[in-house]
């Protein structure tokens, strides 16, 4: 699946992308505003989709001056599943948090990074997970937990899970690696504290030498 395009799991058409915009925000949108969000689609195509959705009753339209504004009809029978589908990525993150919390030996830090966070994910993309293993965690238990997590994420999404692991000691020496920097700058925390990560990978400042002269 494409976590950045949740409606693609049920429909490959522009209808899903338009519904995702309307369902993710509590407000009205003009055709032009939706087009600025979905800039890979034509404004005319968006206008046709909105007309179809208005006919189905799931979208309401309101004339404002010379243009029309659109919003999701929250009273519609289909509104609740539409909103839940639009929030699929949030649901995924919450499930990950709950899964990691139940581990016998929890990671000291964990995050989602890569294409799922960058908004460039496609149906064949891996789900990238970053885990920091706490000192003293038994090798066999940790390996089993990671294997089961990868299988669970694949069951949830249909995508392979790529788990990148570091120990606490390894992390400091890897702070300059591009992947670690990507996690630091754009990763979404699902276990532990981002403040901890920042402190762990921040550059070590050289001490100022004071001369006796």
C-alpha positions as CSV (number, residue, x, y, z in Angstrom):
1,X,0.0,0.0,0.0
2,X,0.9,3.7,-0.2
3,X,0.7,5.2,3.3
4,X,0.8,8.6,1.8
5,X,-2.2,7.8,-0.5
6,X,-4.5,5.7,1.7
7,X,-7.4,5.6,-0.7
8,X,-5.2,3.9,-3.3
9,X,-5.8,0.7,-1.3
10,X,-9.4,0.7,-2.5
11,X,-9.5,2.9,-5.6
12,X,-6.7,4.0,-8.0
13,X,-8.7,7.0,-9.2
14,X,-8.5,10.7,-8.4
15,X,-11.7,10.4,-6.4
16,X,-9.7,8.9,-3.5
17,X,-7.1,11.7,-3.5
18,X,-9.8,14.3,-3.4
19,X,-11.7,12.6,-0.6
20,X,-8.4,12.3,1.3
21,X,-8.0,16.1,1.2
22,X,-11.5,16.8,2.3
23,X,-11.6,14.1,5.0
24,X,-8.2,15.2,6.5
25,X,-9.3,18.8,7.2
26,X,-12.3,20.3,8.9
27,X,-13.2,23.1,6.5
28,X,-14.1,23.9,2.9
29,X,-12.0,23.9,-0.2
30,X,-12.3,25.5,-3.6
31,X,-11.3,23.5,-6.7
32,X,-8.2,25.6,-7.0
33,X,-7.2,25.0,-3.3
34,X,-7.5,21.2,-3.8
35,X,-5.5,21.5,-7.0
36,X,-2.7,23.2,-5.1
37,X,-2.6,20.2,-2.7
38,X,-2.9,17.7,-5.5
39,X,-0.7,19.5,-8.0
40,X,-0.1,16.3,-10.1
41,X,-3.7,16.3,-11.2
42,X,-5.5,18.8,-13.5
43,X,-8.0,21.3,-12.0
44,X,-10.6,20.2,-14.6
45,X,-10.2,16.6,-13.5
46,X,-10.7,17.6,-9.8
47,X,-13.8,19.6,-10.8
48,X,-15.3,16.5,-12.5
49,X,-14.5,14.4,-9.4
50,X,-16.2,16.9,-7.1
51,X,-19.3,16.9,-9.3
52,X,-19.5,13.1,-9.0
53,X,-19.0,13.2,-5.2
54,X,-21.7,15.9,-4.8
55,X,-24.1,13.7,-6.9
56,X,-23.4,10.8,-4.4
57,X,-24.1,13.2,-1.5
58,X,-20.8,12.5,0.2
59,X,-19.5,16.0,-0.6
60,X,-21.5,19.2,-0.1
61,X,-21.0,22.3,-2.3
62,X,-21.7,25.9,-1.5
63,X,-21.5,28.9,-3.9
64,X,-19.3,31.7,-2.6
65,X,-19.2,34.6,-5.0
66,X,-18.2,33.3,-8.4
67,X,-16.9,30.0,-7.2
68,X,-17.9,27.0,-5.3
69,X,-16.5,25.6,-2.0
70,X,-16.6,21.9,-1.1
71,X,-16.6,20.0,2.1
72,X,-17.1,16.4,3.3
73,X,-20.7,15.7,4.3
74,X,-20.1,14.4,7.8
75,X,-23.7,13.3,8.2
76,X,-23.3,10.9,5.2
77,X,-23.4,7.1,6.0
78,X,-20.0,6.8,4.3
79,X,-18.3,9.7,6.1
80,X,-17.0,7.7,9.1
81,X,-15.2,5.0,7.0
82,X,-13.9,7.7,4.7
83,X,-12.4,9.7,7.6
84,X,-10.9,6.5,9.0
85,X,-9.3,5.6,5.7
86,X,-7.9,9.1,5.4
87,X,-6.2,8.7,8.8
88,X,-4.7,5.4,7.9
89,X,-1.1,6.6,8.4
90,X,-2.0,7.9,11.9
91,X,-3.5,4.5,12.7
92,X,-0.4,2.8,11.5
93,X,1.8,4.9,13.8
94,X,-0.5,4.2,16.7
95,X,-0.4,0.5,16.1
96,X,3.4,0.6,16.0
97,X,3.6,2.4,19.3
98,X,1.3,-0.1,20.9
99,X,3.2,-3.1,19.4
100,X,6.6,-1.8,20.6
101,X,5.2,-1.0,24.1
102,X,4.2,-4.7,24.5
103,X,7.8,-5.9,23.7
104,X,9.5,-7.8,26.5
105,X,12.6,-5.7,25.8
106,X,11.5,-2.4,24.4
107,X,13.8,-0.3,22.1
108,X,15.2,2.7,23.7
109,X,14.2,4.6,20.6
110,X,12.2,3.8,17.4
111,X,11.0,5.8,14.4
112,X,9.5,5.5,11.0
113,X,11.5,7.1,8.2
114,X,12.1,7.0,4.5
115,X,9.5,7.2,1.7
116,X,6.5,6.7,4.0
117,X,7.4,9.9,5.8
118,X,8.7,11.8,2.7
119,X,5.4,11.2,0.9
120,X,7.1,9.3,-2.0
121,X,6.0,5.8,-1.1
122,X,4.5,3.5,-3.8
123,X,3.0,0.1,-3.6
124,X,6.4,-1.6,-3.9
125,X,8.2,0.5,-1.3
126,X,9.6,-0.8,1.9
127,X,8.4,0.5,5.2
128,X,11.5,1.8,6.9
129,X,11.8,1.3,10.6
130,X,14.7,2.6,12.8
131,X,15.3,0.8,16.1
132,X,17.9,1.5,18.9
133,X,18.5,-1.5,21.1
134,X,19.0,-0.9,24.8
135,X,22.2,-2.1,26.4
136,X,21.8,-5.5,28.0
137,X,19.0,-6.7,25.7
138,X,19.4,-10.5,25.1
139,X,20.4,-11.2,21.4
140,X,17.9,-14.0,20.9
141,X,14.9,-12.2,22.4
142,X,15.7,-9.0,20.4
143,X,16.1,-10.9,17.1
144,X,12.8,-12.7,17.6
145,X,11.0,-9.4,18.4
146,X,12.4,-7.7,15.3
147,X,11.5,-10.7,13.1
148,X,7.9,-10.7,14.4
149,X,7.6,-6.9,14.0
150,X,8.7,-7.1,10.4
151,X,6.1,-9.8,9.7
152,X,3.4,-7.8,11.5
153,X,4.1,-4.6,9.5
154,X,3.9,-6.6,6.3
155,X,0.5,-8.0,7.4
156,X,-0.7,-4.5,8.1
157,X,0.4,-2.9,4.9
158,X,1.3,-5.5,2.3
159,X,4.8,-3.9,2.1
160,X,8.1,-5.4,3.2
161,X,9.5,-3.9,6.4
162,X,13.1,-2.8,6.3
163,X,14.4,-2.7,9.9
164,X,17.6,-0.8,10.6
165,X,19.1,-1.5,14.0
166,X,21.7,0.1,16.2
167,X,22.8,-0.5,19.7
168,X,23.2,2.5,22.0
169,X,26.9,2.4,21.6
170,X,26.8,2.1,17.8
171,X,24.5,5.0,17.4
172,X,26.9,7.7,18.6
173,X,29.6,6.7,16.1
174,X,27.0,6.6,13.3
175,X,25.6,10.1,13.9
176,X,27.1,11.4,10.6
177,X,25.5,8.7,8.4
178,X,22.9,10.1,6.0
179,X,20.3,7.6,7.1
180,X,20.7,8.6,10.8
181,X,20.5,12.3,9.8
182,X,17.3,11.5,7.9
183,X,15.8,9.9,11.0
184,X,16.9,12.9,13.1
185,X,15.5,15.5,10.8
186,X,12.3,13.8,9.5
187,X,11.7,10.6,11.3
188,X,8.4,10.0,13.2
189,X,9.0,8.7,16.7
190,X,7.0,5.6,17.8
191,X,9.0,4.7,20.9
192,X,11.3,6.5,23.3
193,X,12.1,10.3,23.2
194,X,13.2,12.4,20.3
195,X,15.1,14.5,22.9
196,X,17.1,11.4,23.8
197,X,18.0,10.9,20.2
198,X,19.1,14.5,19.7
199,X,21.3,14.3,22.7
200,X,22.7,10.9,21.6
201,X,23.8,11.9,18.1
202,X,24.6,15.6,18.6
203,X,28.2,16.4,17.6
204,X,30.8,16.3,20.4
205,X,32.2,19.8,20.8
206,X,35.9,20.1,21.2
207,X,37.0,21.5,24.6
208,X,38.6,24.9,24.5
209,X,42.2,24.7,25.7
210,X,43.1,27.5,28.0
211,X,46.7,28.6,27.8
212,X,48.7,29.4,31.0
213,X,50.6,32.1,29.2
